[in-house]
Amino acid sequence: MKDIPSENEIRNFWGNIWSNDKGFNADAEWSDRVAEKYKDIETQSWDDINIEELECALKKSQKWKSPGIDKVPNYWLYHMFAMHELMAKKISEIISEPDKMPNWLAEGTTYLLAKSTETTNAKNYRPITCLSTTYKILTSILTDRMYAFMEANKLFPLEQKGCKKGSYGCKDQLLINRMLMENCQRNHRNLSMAWIDYRKAFDSVPHGWILKALEIFKLSPTIINFLQHSMGLWNTSLRLTHANGMTNTENLRIKCGIFQGDSLSPLLFCISLISLSIQLNNAGCGYQIMGKSINHLFYMDDLKLFARNDNELTRLLDTVKKFSDDIGMQFGVDKCAKVTFIKGKIVKAENITLDVSTTIKELEQERTYKYLGIQEAEGVSNAANKEKVRKEFYRRVQYSKVSHTSN
């Protein structure tokens, strides 16, 4: 890879995303309704981290995964049994008194991987952040505690499979999606659908909203206080390997978005979107099947909407747009689309305009939309999808070989 963006271009592009300290609409009326819904839940309690939790987190960790700035592979942390009791004590101390947290614990190294052959533009790279093993062990313990609390209080919406343990994730959503489409086509029913894409979703959710969502869903104030403090320290340097060596940038503050690279970040992101699922489920519209109404599916930030007609779909889209505006997340309008079925057949329908800058365009006839990696629209065969997957697999393997050789 020879044609690459300059160091300034890399720093400016990602700095404009991560270092933009966005706020959120603290006066959003839906926020008060969600808080009222969960006001009677008992706030999560806090107890010191015990050695069993630490050893469980170490056992689950990938032993030789590249370490971060601490340079300590998980293998050694796992096998140094004599220090586990002290380590558990120090982790508890840092969480309870975050002022004692060393700055290096919240420092990452982000590697940029090309997403396409157009490597001269900084936007065409996927950031992969490597965090210190110590920080990832700490957040792994917090993840388990938070997840257990959320599950015990049934706080996760059924529609979100992005962080759901014991589910098949994408497969679950794809099967539900296929069931709805086949029901529409076989029974000659009406169905309106929309695919929603967020622009840099994981990098744009405001820290303030994440913390507010944790408060709404009654997570421990000790955990919230620790995360608020650590978010203030999050920073990372950017590295891009190329034919002539490596480009490094100075450290950038992460003032917006999740600190990708640990097990806690996906959970924080999913929690930040629970309120949207609640509003959609309260919208009173959706596709009816087997006595139930389904109006959306989530896999992390991948959102698909279902309605009985375009009028209902517009109501759902308005709900999503208002929520997104309130928390400062933007649609990637060029990657959003809608489609309308009348009596089981795709028909040409009108675009849906939500505001002067947001129009969800009708999917053109004979075109397909990639949902969770699978092309879909009327007439797309399984054989065609398998062939696309096969070609993409070989393309990635070949790119990996070339990239490894150049390095």
MIGUMAR-945181 format. One record per residue (C-alpha): residue in three letters; residue number from 0; x, y negated, z negated. Coordinates in pm, whole numbers. Example, Ala and Ser with C-alpha at 12.3 -4.5 7.8 and 13.67 -1.06 7.14 Angstrom:
<nodes>
["ALA"; 0; [1230; 450; -780]]
["SER"; 1; [1367; 106; -714]]
</nodes>
This chain:
<nodes>
["MET"; 0; [0; 0; 0]]
["LYS"; 1; [175; -314; 127]]
["ASP"; 2; [-90; -585; 173]]
["ILE"; 3; [-188; -689; -177]]
["PRO"; 4; [-319; -1002; -352]]
["SER"; 5; [-70; -1227; -525]]
["GLU"; 6; [-27; -1234; -901]]
["ASN"; 7; [-214; -1566; -917]]
["GLU"; 8; [-504; -1427; -712]]
["ILE"; 9; [-530; -1124; -939]]
["ARG"; 10; [-515; -1333; -1256]]
["ASN"; 11; [-762; -1594; -1130]]
["PHE"; 12; [-1016; -1340; -1004]]
["TRP"; 13; [-1029; -1129; -1320]]
["GLY"; 14; [-973; -1426; -1547]]
["ASN"; 15; [-1287; -1592; -1406]]
["ILE"; 16; [-1483; -1281; -1502]]
["TRP"; 17; [-1335; -1174; -1836]]
["SER"; 18; [-1226; -1506; -1981]]
["ASN"; 19; [-1559; -1677; -1918]]
["ASP"; 20; [-1716; -1697; -2264]]
["LYS"; 21; [-2081; -1674; -2159]]
["GLY"; 22; [-2363; -1717; -2402]]
["PHE"; 23; [-2715; -1578; -2395]]
["ASN"; 24; [-3061; -1720; -2451]]
["ALA"; 25; [-3102; -1682; -2827]]
["ASP"; 26; [-3457; -1821; -2800]]
["ALA"; 27; [-3586; -1556; -2558]]
["GLU"; 28; [-3936; -1466; -2676]]
["TRP"; 29; [-3893; -1097; -2587]]
["SER"; 30; [-3599; -1078; -2830]]
["ASP"; 31; [-3828; -1164; -3121]]
["ARG"; 32; [-4080; -900; -3013]]
["VAL"; 33; [-3814; -630; -2999]]
["ALA"; 34; [-3677; -733; -3341]]
["GLU"; 35; [-4030; -720; -3486]]
["LYS"; 36; [-4080; -369; -3345]]
["TYR"; 37; [-3781; -236; -3543]]
["LYS"; 38; [-3798; -455; -3854]]
["ASP"; 39; [-3897; -165; -4081]]
["ILE"; 40; [-3597; 53; -3993]]
["GLU"; 41; [-3356; 80; -4284]]
["THR"; 42; [-3021; -79; -4200]]
["GLN"; 43; [-2738; 168; -4144]]
["SER"; 44; [-2527; 213; -4455]]
["TRP"; 45; [-2149; 212; -4462]]
["ASP"; 46; [-1915; 459; -4633]]
["ASP"; 47; [-1540; 486; -4603]]
["ILE"; 48; [-1402; 700; -4321]]
["ASN"; 49; [-1320; 1046; -4447]]
["ILE"; 50; [-1049; 1283; -4333]]
["GLU"; 51; [-1300; 1520; -4170]]
["GLU"; 52; [-1424; 1242; -3938]]
["LEU"; 53; [-1069; 1150; -3845]]
["GLU"; 54; [-972; 1509; -3767]]
["CYS"; 55; [-1290; 1555; -3563]]
["ALA"; 56; [-1202; 1248; -3353]]
["LEU"; 57; [-844; 1371; -3309]]
["LYS"; 58; [-963; 1719; -3211]]
["LYS"; 59; [-1190; 1575; -2939]]
["SER"; 60; [-918; 1348; -2799]]
["GLN"; 61; [-718; 1435; -2489]]
["LYS"; 62; [-383; 1524; -2637]]
["TRP"; 63; [-150; 1405; -2360]]
["LYS"; 64; [-354; 1124; -2210]]
["SER"; 65; [-143; 816; -2138]]
["PRO"; 66; [-105; 617; -2460]]
["GLY"; 67; [-147; 243; -2477]]
["ILE"; 68; [75; -17; -2631]]
["ASP"; 69; [139; 199; -2942]]
["LYS"; 70; [310; 462; -2718]]
["VAL"; 71; [186; 747; -2941]]
["PRO"; 72; [13; 1038; -2760]]
["ASN"; 73; [-286; 1190; -2937]]
["TYR"; 74; [-96; 1521; -2962]]
["TRP"; 75; [130; 1382; -3232]]
["LEU"; 76; [-147; 1212; -3426]]
["TYR"; 77; [-342; 1538; -3424]]
["HIS"; 78; [-53; 1752; -3551]]
["MET"; 79; [80; 1514; -3817]]
["PHE"; 80; [-156; 1657; -4079]]
["ALA"; 81; [32; 1504; -4370]]
["MET"; 82; [-58; 1152; -4258]]
["HIS"; 83; [-430; 1212; -4188]]
["GLU"; 84; [-548; 1114; -4534]]
["LEU"; 85; [-352; 787; -4524]]
["MET"; 86; [-460; 719; -4166]]
["ALA"; 87; [-828; 762; -4258]]
["LYS"; 88; [-778; 524; -4550]]
["LYS"; 89; [-611; 260; -4331]]
["ILE"; 90; [-880; 284; -4062]]
["SER"; 91; [-1148; 230; -4327]]
["GLU"; 92; [-954; -65; -4460]]
["ILE"; 93; [-930; -228; -4117]]
["ILE"; 94; [-1302; -179; -4047]]
["SER"; 95; [-1408; -312; -4388]]
["GLU"; 96; [-1155; -598; -4383]]
["PRO"; 97; [-1098; -678; -4013]]
["ASP"; 98; [-870; -971; -4098]]
["LYS"; 99; [-609; -704; -4169]]
["MET"; 100; [-633; -571; -3813]]
["PRO"; 101; [-301; -615; -3626]]
["ASN"; 102; [-329; -797; -3293]]
["TRP"; 103; [-163; -516; -3097]]
["LEU"; 104; [-448; -282; -3186]]
["ALA"; 105; [-682; -479; -2958]]
["GLU"; 106; [-439; -510; -2666]]
["GLY"; 107; [-482; -312; -2344]]
["THR"; 108; [-307; -254; -2015]]
["THR"; 109; [-533; -257; -1710]]
["TYR"; 110; [-432; -76; -1392]]
["LEU"; 111; [-595; -184; -1066]]
["LEU"; 112; [-696; 93; -825]]
["ALA"; 113; [-798; 11; -469]]
["LYS"; 114; [-1164; 83; -390]]
["SER"; 115; [-1121; 43; -14]]
["THR"; 116; [-860; -10; 256]]
["GLU"; 117; [-908; -389; 232]]
["THR"; 118; [-641; -427; -33]]
["THR"; 119; [-560; -796; 19]]
["ASN"; 120; [-864; -910; -181]]
["ALA"; 121; [-851; -885; -560]]
["LYS"; 122; [-1223; -801; -576]]
["ASN"; 123; [-1164; -471; -396]]
["TYR"; 124; [-994; -310; -696]]
["ARG"; 125; [-1134; -105; -982]]
["PRO"; 126; [-987; -187; -1325]]
["ILE"; 127; [-889; 107; -1548]]
["THR"; 128; [-787; -7; -1896]]
["CYS"; 129; [-547; 192; -2111]]
["LEU"; 130; [-595; 121; -2483]]
["SER"; 131; [-382; 228; -2776]]
["THR"; 132; [-453; 579; -2904]]
["THR"; 133; [-496; 441; -3257]]
["TYR"; 134; [-771; 202; -3146]]
["LYS"; 135; [-946; 477; -2948]]
["ILE"; 136; [-946; 710; -3248]]
["LEU"; 137; [-1094; 431; -3462]]
["THR"; 138; [-1370; 351; -3210]]
["SER"; 139; [-1438; 723; -3155]]
["ILE"; 140; [-1527; 753; -3522]]
["LEU"; 141; [-1750; 445; -3499]]
["THR"; 142; [-1915; 584; -3185]]
["ASP"; 143; [-2011; 908; -3361]]
["ARG"; 144; [-2157; 719; -3658]]
["MET"; 145; [-2349; 472; -3445]]
["TYR"; 146; [-2480; 739; -3208]]
["ALA"; 147; [-2601; 955; -3499]]
["PHE"; 148; [-2786; 656; -3647]]
["MET"; 149; [-2945; 563; -3314]]
["GLU"; 150; [-3054; 922; -3253]]
["ALA"; 151; [-3192; 967; -3605]]
["ASN"; 152; [-3410; 659; -3560]]
["LYS"; 153; [-3509; 744; -3200]]
["LEU"; 154; [-3372; 415; -3070]]
["PHE"; 155; [-3246; 538; -2732]]
["PRO"; 156; [-3505; 508; -2453]]
["LEU"; 157; [-3578; 830; -2265]]
["GLU"; 158; [-3509; 648; -1940]]
["GLN"; 159; [-3139; 585; -2018]]
["LYS"; 160; [-2914; 887; -1961]]
["GLY"; 161; [-2584; 700; -1944]]
["CYS"; 162; [-2472; 781; -2299]]
["LYS"; 163; [-2712; 1061; -2387]]
["LYS"; 164; [-2543; 1368; -2536]]
["GLY"; 165; [-2681; 1704; -2435]]
["SER"; 166; [-2819; 1578; -2104]]
["TYR"; 167; [-2701; 1626; -1748]]
["GLY"; 168; [-2680; 1250; -1694]]
["CYS"; 169; [-2691; 1177; -1321]]
["LYS"; 170; [-2840; 1519; -1245]]
["ASP"; 171; [-3134; 1455; -1477]]
["GLN"; 172; [-3210; 1121; -1314]]
["LEU"; 173; [-3167; 1254; -961]]
["LEU"; 174; [-3405; 1542; -1030]]
["ILE"; 175; [-3670; 1308; -1177]]
["ASN"; 176; [-3623; 1071; -885]]
["ARG"; 177; [-3660; 1354; -633]]
["MET"; 178; [-3969; 1486; -811]]
["LEU"; 179; [-4139; 1146; -783]]
["MET"; 180; [-4056; 1105; -415]]
["GLU"; 181; [-4169; 1458; -326]]
["ASN"; 182; [-4491; 1410; -522]]
["CYS"; 183; [-4559; 1093; -324]]
["GLN"; 184; [-4488; 1253; 14]]
["ARG"; 185; [-4660; 1587; -43]]
["ASN"; 186; [-4974; 1434; -191]]
["HIS"; 187; [-4983; 1136; 49]]
["ARG"; 188; [-4972; 880; -231]]
["ASN"; 189; [-4860; 520; -251]]
["LEU"; 190; [-4526; 437; -409]]
["SER"; 191; [-4309; 125; -424]]
["MET"; 192; [-3947; 154; -536]]
["ALA"; 193; [-3655; -81; -589]]
["TRP"; 194; [-3286; -27; -650]]
["ILE"; 195; [-3121; -290; -871]]
["ASP"; 196; [-2749; -357; -863]]
["TYR"; 197; [-2576; -580; -1117]]
["ARG"; 198; [-2272; -783; -1021]]
["LYS"; 199; [-1978; -666; -1238]]
["ALA"; 200; [-2221; -529; -1497]]
["PHE"; 201; [-1971; -394; -1749]]
["ASP"; 202; [-1760; -707; -1724]]
["SER"; 203; [-2039; -960; -1762]]
["VAL"; 204; [-2257; -868; -2062]]
["PRO"; 205; [-2195; -1141; -2324]]
["HIS"; 206; [-2030; -1045; -2653]]
["GLY"; 207; [-2289; -1252; -2838]]
["TRP"; 208; [-2573; -1046; -2694]]
["ILE"; 209; [-2400; -715; -2775]]
["LEU"; 210; [-2365; -822; -3138]]
["LYS"; 211; [-2725; -948; -3147]]
["ALA"; 212; [-2850; -615; -3007]]
["LEU"; 213; [-2659; -426; -3277]]
["GLU"; 214; [-2824; -647; -3536]]
["ILE"; 215; [-3172; -593; -3388]]
["PHE"; 216; [-3130; -214; -3397]]
["LYS"; 217; [-3006; -227; -3758]]
["LEU"; 218; [-2649; -104; -3713]]
["SER"; 219; [-2425; -148; -4016]]
["PRO"; 220; [-2324; -511; -4089]]
["THR"; 221; [-1973; -376; -4163]]
["ILE"; 222; [-1948; -236; -3810]]
["ILE"; 223; [-2092; -553; -3656]]
["ASN"; 224; [-1847; -770; -3849]]
["PHE"; 225; [-1554; -551; -3740]]
["LEU"; 226; [-1661; -563; -3374]]
["GLN"; 227; [-1709; -938; -3384]]
["HIS"; 228; [-1356; -980; -3518]]
["SER"; 229; [-1198; -731; -3277]]
["MET"; 230; [-1378; -885; -2978]]
["GLY"; 231; [-1201; -1209; -3068]]
["LEU"; 232; [-870; -1027; -3024]]
["TRP"; 233; [-943; -823; -2710]]
["ASN"; 234; [-687; -893; -2438]]
["THR"; 235; [-521; -706; -2154]]
["SER"; 236; [-250; -743; -1893]]
["LEU"; 237; [-310; -640; -1530]]
["ARG"; 238; [-83; -410; -1331]]
["LEU"; 239; [-94; -328; -961]]
["THR"; 240; [142; -65; -819]]
["HIS"; 241; [234; -109; -453]]
["ALA"; 242; [499; -20; -196]]
["ASN"; 243; [737; -289; -319]]
["GLY"; 244; [707; -211; -688]]
["MET"; 245; [457; -340; -944]]
["THR"; 246; [277; -670; -1000]]
["ASN"; 247; [221; -765; -1365]]
["THR"; 248; [15; -1052; -1502]]
["GLU"; 249; [23; -1225; -1836]]
["ASN"; 250; [-236; -1111; -2091]]
["LEU"; 251; [-595; -1223; -2034]]
["ARG"; 252; [-848; -1267; -2314]]
["ILE"; 253; [-1160; -1051; -2283]]
["LYS"; 254; [-1429; -1300; -2382]]
["CYS"; 255; [-1707; -1132; -2188]]
["GLY"; 256; [-1795; -773; -2106]]
["ILE"; 257; [-1702; -448; -2275]]
["PHE"; 258; [-1345; -342; -2345]]
["GLN"; 259; [-1348; -46; -2105]]
["GLY"; 260; [-1119; 238; -2197]]
["ASP"; 261; [-1267; 392; -2512]]
["SER"; 262; [-1576; 595; -2603]]
["LEU"; 263; [-1747; 306; -2783]]
["SER"; 264; [-1770; 71; -2484]]
["PRO"; 265; [-2032; 274; -2287]]
["LEU"; 266; [-2243; 302; -2603]]
["LEU"; 267; [-2227; -74; -2663]]
["PHE"; 268; [-2333; -135; -2303]]
["CYS"; 269; [-2630; 102; -2326]]
["ILE"; 270; [-2743; -55; -2653]]
["SER"; 271; [-2733; -397; -2487]]
["LEU"; 272; [-2988; -276; -2227]]
["ILE"; 273; [-3236; -102; -2460]]
["SER"; 274; [-3448; -417; -2485]]
["LEU"; 275; [-3498; -413; -2108]]
["SER"; 276; [-3634; -57; -2119]]
["ILE"; 277; [-3871; -159; -2397]]
["GLN"; 278; [-4008; -447; -2191]]
["LEU"; 279; [-4048; -235; -1879]]
["ASN"; 280; [-4231; 34; -2076]]
["ASN"; 281; [-4465; -234; -2211]]
["ALA"; 282; [-4537; -374; -1865]]
["GLY"; 283; [-4843; -153; -1816]]
["CYS"; 284; [-4753; -36; -1468]]
["GLY"; 285; [-4566; 249; -1302]]
["TYR"; 286; [-4604; 561; -1090]]
["GLN"; 287; [-4851; 807; -1240]]
["ILE"; 288; [-4755; 1174; -1247]]
["MET"; 289; [-4876; 1461; -1469]]
["GLY"; 290; [-5065; 1218; -1690]]
["LYS"; 291; [-4759; 1001; -1752]]
["SER"; 292; [-4641; 670; -1615]]
["ILE"; 293; [-4279; 631; -1503]]
["ASN"; 294; [-4157; 289; -1397]]
["HIS"; 295; [-3778; 304; -1430]]
["LEU"; 296; [-3470; 521; -1460]]
["PHE"; 297; [-3135; 406; -1600]]
["TYR"; 298; [-2792; 559; -1573]]
["MET"; 299; [-2563; 305; -1741]]
["ASP"; 300; [-2620; -1; -1516]]
["ASP"; 301; [-2781; 187; -1226]]
["LEU"; 302; [-3148; 92; -1239]]
["LYS"; 303; [-3429; 219; -1020]]
["LEU"; 304; [-3788; 94; -1048]]
["PHE"; 305; [-4110; 279; -956]]
["ALA"; 306; [-4459; 133; -912]]
["ARG"; 307; [-4789; 217; -745]]
["ASN"; 308; [-4770; -79; -508]]
["ASP"; 309; [-4570; -391; -428]]
["ASN"; 310; [-4771; -609; -666]]
["GLU"; 311; [-4677; -386; -959]]
["LEU"; 312; [-4318; -368; -835]]
["THR"; 313; [-4301; -747; -832]]
["ARG"; 314; [-4409; -756; -1197]]
["LEU"; 315; [-4135; -511; -1287]]
["LEU"; 316; [-3875; -704; -1090]]
["ASP"; 317; [-3979; -1028; -1261]]
["THR"; 318; [-3931; -858; -1599]]
["VAL"; 319; [-3584; -738; -1505]]
["LYS"; 320; [-3484; -1076; -1361]]
["LYS"; 321; [-3596; -1269; -1669]]
["PHE"; 322; [-3414; -1036; -1905]]
["SER"; 323; [-3100; -1048; -1690]]
["ASP"; 324; [-3106; -1428; -1675]]
["ASP"; 325; [-3148; -1448; -2052]]
["ILE"; 326; [-2839; -1235; -2121]]
["GLY"; 327; [-2633; -1386; -1839]]
["MET"; 328; [-2615; -1086; -1603]]
["GLN"; 329; [-2656; -1140; -1230]]
["PHE"; 330; [-2805; -926; -956]]
["GLY"; 331; [-2576; -816; -676]]
["VAL"; 332; [-2855; -915; -438]]
["ASP"; 333; [-2678; -784; -128]]
["LYS"; 334; [-2680; -436; -285]]
["CYS"; 335; [-3041; -446; -407]]
["ALA"; 336; [-3325; -310; -194]]
["LYS"; 337; [-3686; -195; -203]]
["VAL"; 338; [-3900; 48; -9]]
["THR"; 339; [-4276; 100; 21]]
["PHE"; 340; [-4461; 427; 83]]
["ILE"; 341; [-4824; 424; 193]]
["LYS"; 342; [-4993; 762; 182]]
["GLY"; 343; [-4654; 929; 159]]
["LYS"; 344; [-4495; 752; 455]]
["ILE"; 345; [-4243; 469; 456]]
["VAL"; 346; [-4397; 153; 599]]
["LYS"; 347; [-4253; -184; 686]]
["ALA"; 348; [-4341; -424; 405]]
["GLU"; 349; [-4252; -775; 292]]
["ASN"; 350; [-3941; -869; 99]]
["ILE"; 351; [-3999; -967; -264]]
["THR"; 352; [-3873; -1315; -358]]
["LEU"; 353; [-3818; -1372; -729]]
["ASP"; 354; [-3666; -1719; -711]]
["VAL"; 355; [-3487; -1942; -460]]
["SER"; 356; [-3166; -1737; -481]]
["THR"; 357; [-3305; -1388; -539]]
["THR"; 358; [-3485; -1193; -269]]
["ILE"; 359; [-3508; -815; -284]]
["LYS"; 360; [-3506; -708; 78]]
["GLU"; 361; [-3705; -424; 226]]
["LEU"; 362; [-3487; -129; 322]]
["GLU"; 363; [-3473; -125; 699]]
["GLN"; 364; [-3625; 166; 888]]
["GLU"; 365; [-3377; 448; 952]]
["ARG"; 366; [-3147; 311; 677]]
["THR"; 367; [-3058; 490; 354]]
["TYR"; 368; [-2967; 376; 4]]
["LYS"; 369; [-2700; 542; -212]]
["TYR"; 370; [-2849; 611; -556]]
["LEU"; 371; [-2611; 768; -812]]
["GLY"; 372; [-2387; 873; -524]]
["ILE"; 373; [-2663; 1038; -319]]
["GLN"; 374; [-2806; 891; 0]]
["GLU"; 375; [-3183; 871; -11]]
["ALA"; 376; [-3472; 762; 208]]
["GLU"; 377; [-3729; 945; 410]]
["GLY"; 378; [-3580; 1220; 618]]
["VAL"; 379; [-3236; 1244; 455]]
["SER"; 380; [-3146; 1613; 443]]
["ASN"; 381; [-2952; 1804; 180]]
["ALA"; 382; [-2708; 1914; 450]]
["ALA"; 383; [-2636; 1551; 540]]
["ASN"; 384; [-2573; 1462; 176]]
["LYS"; 385; [-2342; 1761; 129]]
["GLU"; 386; [-2142; 1658; 435]]
["LYS"; 387; [-2104; 1303; 303]]
["VAL"; 388; [-1990; 1435; -36]]
["ARG"; 389; [-1741; 1668; 135]]
["LYS"; 390; [-1589; 1387; 343]]
["GLU"; 391; [-1569; 1153; 42]]
["PHE"; 392; [-1400; 1423; -166]]
["TYR"; 393; [-1130; 1483; 95]]
["ARG"; 394; [-1086; 1108; 148]]
["ARG"; 395; [-1019; 1055; -224]]
["VAL"; 396; [-782; 1350; -246]]
["GLN"; 397; [-587; 1223; 53]]
["TYR"; 398; [-574; 868; -89]]
["SER"; 399; [-454; 1006; -422]]
["LYS"; 400; [-171; 1195; -249]]
["VAL"; 401; [-65; 886; -51]]
["SER"; 402; [-83; 663; -359]]
["HIS"; 403; [120; 911; -566]]
["THR"; 404; [384; 939; -292]]
["SER"; 405; [418; 559; -261]]
["ASN"; 406; [466; 530; -636]]
</nodes>
